[in-house]
Amino acid sequence: MKRRTIVVVATLLTAWLLSGCTLATPAPASGSSDGDAVAAEPATPHETALPPADMPTAVPLWTATPPMQQSPGSTPPGASNPVAWEPGDIAMVNGTPIMREDWERQVNQAQAYLLQQPGTDLTTEEGKEALRQVQEQVLDWMIDQALIEHAAHQEGITITPEQIADQIAAMRGDDAARFEDWLTANGLTLDLLEKQVRADLLTAAIRDRVTAQIPRTVPQFHVRHILVSDEAVAQAALARIRGGENFIAVARETSEDETTRNSGGDLGFLPMGVMPPSFEAAAYALQPGEVSDVVQSEFGYHVIQLVEVDPNLEVPAELWPVVQQRGFDEWLAAQRRNADIQRAP
């Protein structure tokens, strides 16, 4: 059964990009290593995706200790000095409140963007469910922003007014009227936009700091797979292989993965972090030549064969953004685990 996926734009910078405007900004630079507060270099705005469901991985994506990550069992900042709940609070992160008014404002902006999409009708059951998901995702994003803010403070990372002004000037471009229309359509004032630009830049700066710790040369696994949509077909293919038939031949005959079927299901060398967690957990538990049981992922049912392992391969350029995003997601999940997060009853 197909499931509708709702993607909320964490800041409306991406909505601006999707509307056809461009943003020409300098590429981010690495942060300073001294102990003083450092201003993050201007970063190209990007969509700060709301965190996906926390899915466990069998093997850590990277072994370097991320900066700003607390050791397990440590007391979350602010947890020992709790702040009393106020009627206007919707959540508390390490003792710092998230105001319901701010959350409602973000939800309204996300809803305004959603309504601009063709075919959106929030009065239907599907539309109401979409809005409910938006509300949950916005709160999750605001919690993540509070964690990022705390991490930035610990690291001495700041965003300057000049950086914010430069970004907004780039967004405005030569069409001030269109820019004002966009603000109005999305329920934004210039002050609110400045806050969102700051949040986006801060996220980019923290993301750069975290992902800089990820090694480019990592162990990689050469795997083949058979992918089908029916579990019974996958079980039958597995039985044939375990009965002595050649994996490549069975893959060519049965796999529904058109990209790899003709090569016998060969996926080549893959670093940790680019395939679904269930796939990786099964593949990386194998010894070379072994074949997994049937494994389910969001793509269907897999039968996996580990061909070989190379302990020291550079991550291909086309896969590097995927590895970076996975690393940042894992860092953010660690921040959540070590934080004192409470939601209003």
C-alpha positions as CSV (number, residue, x, y, z in Angstrom):
1,M,0.0,0.0,0.0
2,K,1.4,3.4,-0.9
3,R,1.9,5.8,1.9
4,R,1.8,9.6,1.4
5,T,5.0,11.2,2.6
6,I,4.8,14.7,3.9
7,V,8.0,16.7,3.8
8,V,8.0,19.9,5.8
9,V,10.4,22.6,4.9
10,A,12.2,23.3,8.2
11,T,12.9,26.9,7.2
12,L,11.2,28.6,4.3
13,L,14.5,29.2,2.5
14,T,13.9,26.1,0.5
15,A,10.4,27.2,-0.4
16,W,12.0,30.4,-1.8
17,L,14.4,28.3,-3.8
18,L,11.5,26.1,-5.1
19,S,9.7,29.2,-6.2
20,G,12.3,29.8,-8.8
21,C,14.6,32.3,-7.0
22,T,18.3,31.8,-6.7
23,L,20.7,32.3,-3.9
24,A,24.3,33.0,-4.7
25,T,26.3,32.7,-1.6
26,P,29.9,31.8,-0.7
27,A,30.6,28.2,0.2
28,P,31.0,27.5,3.9
29,A,34.5,27.5,5.4
30,S,35.8,25.4,8.2
31,G,35.4,26.7,11.7
32,S,38.2,28.1,13.9
33,S,40.0,25.8,16.3
34,D,40.7,28.4,19.0
35,G,38.8,28.8,22.2
36,D,37.2,32.1,21.3
37,A,33.8,32.5,19.8
38,V,34.0,32.1,16.1
39,A,31.5,33.5,13.6
40,A,30.4,30.8,11.2
41,E,31.3,31.6,7.6
42,P,28.4,32.3,5.3
43,A,26.9,29.0,4.3
44,T,24.8,28.2,1.3
45,P,21.2,27.8,2.6
46,H,19.9,24.3,2.3
47,E,16.8,22.4,3.5
48,T,17.3,21.4,7.1
49,A,15.3,18.2,6.9
50,L,13.3,17.2,9.9
51,P,14.7,14.1,11.6
52,P,13.5,10.8,10.3
53,A,12.5,8.1,12.7
54,D,15.5,7.0,14.7
55,M,16.5,3.7,13.1
56,P,19.2,1.7,14.8
57,T,22.3,0.8,12.8
58,A,24.3,-2.4,13.3
59,V,27.7,-0.7,12.8
60,P,28.5,3.0,13.6
61,L,28.8,5.1,10.5
62,W,32.0,6.6,11.8
63,T,34.2,5.9,14.8
64,A,35.6,9.4,15.4
65,T,34.0,11.0,18.5
66,P,31.7,13.8,17.3
67,P,32.4,17.2,18.8
68,M,29.9,18.4,21.4
69,Q,28.6,14.9,22.1
70,Q,28.2,14.2,25.8
71,S,29.4,11.0,27.2
72,P,26.7,8.4,28.0
73,G,25.2,8.8,31.4
74,S,26.2,12.4,31.8
75,T,23.6,14.8,33.2
76,P,22.0,16.8,30.4
77,P,22.6,20.5,30.6
78,G,19.9,22.2,32.5
79,A,18.4,18.9,33.8
80,S,19.7,19.5,37.3
81,N,18.0,23.0,37.4
82,P,14.6,22.5,35.9
83,V,12.5,25.4,34.9
84,A,8.9,25.6,35.9
85,W,6.3,25.0,33.2
86,E,4.4,28.0,32.0
87,P,0.9,27.8,30.4
88,G,2.4,29.0,27.1
89,D,5.1,26.3,26.9
90,I,4.7,23.4,24.5
91,A,8.1,21.7,25.2
92,M,11.2,22.0,27.3
93,V,14.7,21.2,26.1
94,N,17.4,21.1,28.8
95,G,15.4,23.5,30.8
96,T,14.8,25.9,28.0
97,P,11.1,26.3,27.0
98,I,9.7,26.2,23.5
99,M,6.8,28.6,23.4
100,R,3.5,27.4,22.0
101,E,3.1,30.7,20.2
102,D,6.4,30.2,18.3
103,W,5.3,26.6,17.5
104,E,1.9,27.8,16.2
105,R,3.7,30.4,14.0
106,Q,5.9,27.8,12.5
107,V,3.0,25.5,11.9
108,N,1.1,28.3,10.2
109,Q,4.0,29.0,7.9
110,A,4.4,25.3,7.0
111,Q,0.6,25.1,6.4
112,A,0.8,28.2,4.1
113,Y,3.5,26.5,2.1
114,L,1.5,23.2,2.0
115,L,-1.6,25.0,0.7
116,Q,0.5,26.4,-2.2
117,Q,1.0,22.9,-3.5
118,P,-1.4,21.7,-6.2
119,G,-4.1,19.4,-5.0
120,T,-3.7,20.1,-1.3
121,D,-7.0,20.1,0.6
122,L,-6.7,20.2,4.4
123,T,-10.4,19.6,4.9
124,T,-10.2,16.0,3.8
125,E,-9.2,13.1,6.1
126,E,-5.9,12.8,4.2
127,G,-5.4,16.6,4.5
128,K,-6.1,16.6,8.3
129,E,-3.6,13.7,8.7
130,A,-1.1,15.7,6.7
131,L,-1.6,18.7,8.9
132,R,-1.2,16.5,12.1
133,Q,2.1,15.2,10.7
134,V,3.2,18.7,10.0
135,Q,2.5,19.8,13.6
136,E,4.5,16.9,14.9
137,Q,7.4,17.5,12.5
138,V,7.5,21.2,13.3
139,L,7.8,20.5,17.0
140,D,10.5,17.9,16.4
141,W,12.4,20.4,14.2
142,M,12.1,23.1,17.0
143,I,13.5,20.6,19.5
144,D,16.4,19.9,17.2
145,Q,17.0,23.6,16.7
146,A,17.2,24.0,20.5
147,L,19.8,21.2,20.7
148,I,21.8,22.8,17.8
149,E,21.6,26.2,19.5
150,H,23.0,24.6,22.7
151,A,25.8,22.8,20.8
152,A,26.7,26.0,19.0
153,H,27.0,27.9,22.3
154,Q,29.3,25.1,23.6
155,E,31.5,25.4,20.5
156,G,31.6,29.2,20.5
157,I,29.9,29.3,17.1
158,T,27.9,32.5,16.4
159,I,26.0,34.0,13.5
160,T,26.7,37.7,12.8
161,P,24.0,40.2,11.8
162,E,26.1,40.8,8.7
163,Q,25.8,37.2,7.6
164,I,22.0,37.3,8.1
165,A,21.8,40.6,6.1
166,D,23.8,39.2,3.3
167,Q,21.6,36.1,3.0
168,I,18.4,38.2,3.0
169,A,19.9,40.6,0.4
170,A,20.7,37.6,-1.8
171,M,17.2,36.3,-1.4
172,R,15.6,39.7,-2.2
173,G,17.8,40.1,-5.3
174,D,16.6,42.7,-7.7
175,D,12.9,42.0,-7.3
176,A,11.9,43.5,-4.0
177,A,8.2,43.3,-4.8
178,R,8.3,39.6,-5.5
179,F,10.2,39.2,-2.2
180,E,7.6,41.1,-0.3
181,D,4.8,39.0,-1.9
182,W,6.6,35.8,-0.9
183,L,6.9,37.0,2.7
184,T,3.2,37.8,2.8
185,A,2.2,34.5,1.2
186,N,4.1,32.6,3.8
187,G,2.9,34.6,6.8
188,L,6.4,36.0,7.4
189,T,7.7,39.3,8.6
190,L,11.3,40.4,8.0
191,D,12.0,39.9,11.7
192,L,10.7,36.3,11.6
193,L,12.7,35.6,8.4
194,E,15.9,36.9,10.0
195,K,15.3,34.4,12.8
196,Q,14.8,31.6,10.4
197,V,17.9,32.6,8.3
198,R,19.9,32.6,11.5
199,A,18.6,29.1,12.4
200,D,19.5,27.8,8.9
201,L,23.0,29.2,9.0
202,L,23.6,27.9,12.5
203,T,22.5,24.4,11.4
204,A,24.8,24.6,8.4
205,A,27.7,25.6,10.7
206,I,27.1,22.8,13.2
207,R,26.6,20.3,10.4
208,D,30.0,21.3,8.8
209,R,31.7,21.0,12.2
210,V,30.2,17.5,12.8
211,T,30.7,16.1,9.3
212,A,34.3,17.3,9.2
213,Q,35.0,14.5,11.7
214,I,33.8,11.8,9.3
215,P,36.7,10.0,7.6
216,R,36.7,9.9,3.8
217,T,38.5,6.6,3.8
218,V,36.5,3.8,5.4
219,P,35.9,0.1,5.2
220,Q,33.6,-0.7,2.3
221,F,31.7,-3.8,1.4
222,H,31.2,-5.3,-2.1
223,V,27.7,-6.8,-2.2
224,R,25.2,-8.3,-4.6
225,H,21.5,-8.4,-4.0
226,I,18.3,-9.7,-5.3
227,L,15.4,-7.3,-4.8
228,V,11.7,-8.3,-5.2
229,S,8.4,-6.9,-4.0
230,D,7.0,-10.3,-2.9
231,E,8.5,-12.1,0.1
232,A,7.5,-15.5,-1.2
233,V,9.5,-14.8,-4.4
234,A,12.5,-13.8,-2.3
235,Q,12.3,-16.9,-0.2
236,A,12.1,-19.0,-3.4
237,A,15.2,-17.3,-4.8
238,L,17.0,-17.9,-1.5
239,A,16.1,-21.6,-1.5
240,R,17.5,-22.0,-5.0
241,I,20.8,-20.4,-4.1
242,R,21.1,-22.5,-0.9
243,G,20.3,-25.5,-3.1
244,G,23.4,-24.8,-5.1
245,E,22.4,-22.5,-7.9
246,N,24.6,-19.5,-8.8
247,F,23.7,-16.2,-7.1
248,I,24.4,-14.2,-10.2
249,A,22.2,-16.4,-12.4
250,V,19.3,-16.3,-9.9
251,A,19.6,-12.5,-9.6
252,R,19.5,-12.1,-13.4
253,E,16.4,-14.2,-13.6
254,T,14.4,-12.9,-10.6
255,S,15.6,-9.5,-9.3
256,E,13.3,-6.5,-9.9
257,D,16.2,-4.0,-9.5
258,E,16.6,-3.0,-13.1
259,T,19.8,-1.1,-12.3
260,T,21.7,-4.2,-11.2
261,R,19.8,-7.2,-12.6
262,N,21.9,-7.6,-15.7
263,S,25.1,-7.5,-13.6
264,G,23.8,-10.3,-11.3
265,G,22.7,-7.8,-8.6
266,D,26.2,-6.3,-8.2
267,L,26.0,-3.1,-6.2
268,G,29.8,-2.6,-6.1
269,F,31.6,-1.3,-3.0
270,L,29.4,0.6,-0.5
271,P,30.4,2.5,2.7
272,M,28.3,2.3,5.8
273,G,25.4,4.7,5.7
274,V,24.1,4.7,2.2
275,M,21.8,1.7,2.3
276,P,18.8,1.1,4.6
277,P,19.8,0.0,8.1
278,S,18.1,-3.4,7.8
279,F,20.1,-4.1,4.6
280,E,23.4,-2.9,6.2
281,A,22.9,-4.9,9.4
282,A,22.4,-8.1,7.4
283,A,25.1,-7.5,4.8
284,Y,27.8,-6.5,7.2
285,A,27.2,-9.5,9.5
286,L,28.2,-11.8,6.6
287,Q,31.5,-13.3,5.7
288,P,32.7,-13.1,2.1
289,G,30.8,-15.6,0.0
290,E,27.9,-15.9,2.4
291,V,24.3,-15.2,1.6
292,S,21.8,-13.6,4.0
293,D,18.3,-14.6,4.9
294,V,15.5,-12.6,3.3
295,V,15.7,-8.9,4.5
296,Q,12.9,-6.4,4.3
297,S,13.5,-2.7,3.7
298,E,11.4,0.2,2.4
299,F,12.4,-0.9,-1.1
300,G,11.1,-4.5,-0.8
301,Y,12.7,-7.9,0.0
302,H,16.4,-8.5,-0.5
303,V,18.6,-11.5,-0.6
304,I,22.2,-10.3,-0.1
305,Q,25.6,-11.8,-0.9
306,L,28.8,-10.3,0.5
307,V,31.5,-10.6,-2.1
308,E,34.5,-9.0,-0.4
309,V,35.6,-6.3,2.1
310,D,38.1,-3.6,1.5
311,P,39.1,-2.0,4.8
312,N,40.6,1.2,3.3
313,L,38.6,2.7,0.4
314,E,37.8,6.4,-0.2
315,V,34.1,7.1,-0.3
316,P,33.0,8.0,-3.9
317,A,32.2,11.6,-4.4
318,E,28.6,10.8,-5.4
319,L,28.0,9.0,-2.1
320,W,29.7,11.5,0.1
321,P,26.6,13.7,0.7
322,V,24.6,10.7,1.7
323,V,27.3,9.7,4.2
324,Q,27.5,13.2,5.6
325,Q,23.8,13.4,6.1
326,R,23.7,10.0,7.8
327,G,26.5,11.2,10.1
328,F,24.7,14.4,11.0
329,D,21.5,12.5,11.7
330,E,23.3,10.1,14.0
331,W,24.9,13.1,15.8
332,L,21.5,14.7,16.2
333,A,20.0,11.5,17.5
334,A,22.8,11.3,20.1
335,Q,22.0,14.9,21.2
336,R,18.4,13.9,21.7
337,R,19.3,10.8,23.7
338,N,21.5,12.8,26.0
339,A,19.2,15.7,26.4
340,D,16.3,16.4,28.9
341,I,13.4,16.8,26.5
342,Q,9.9,17.1,27.8
343,R,6.6,17.8,26.0
344,A,3.6,19.5,27.4
345,P,1.1,17.1,28.8
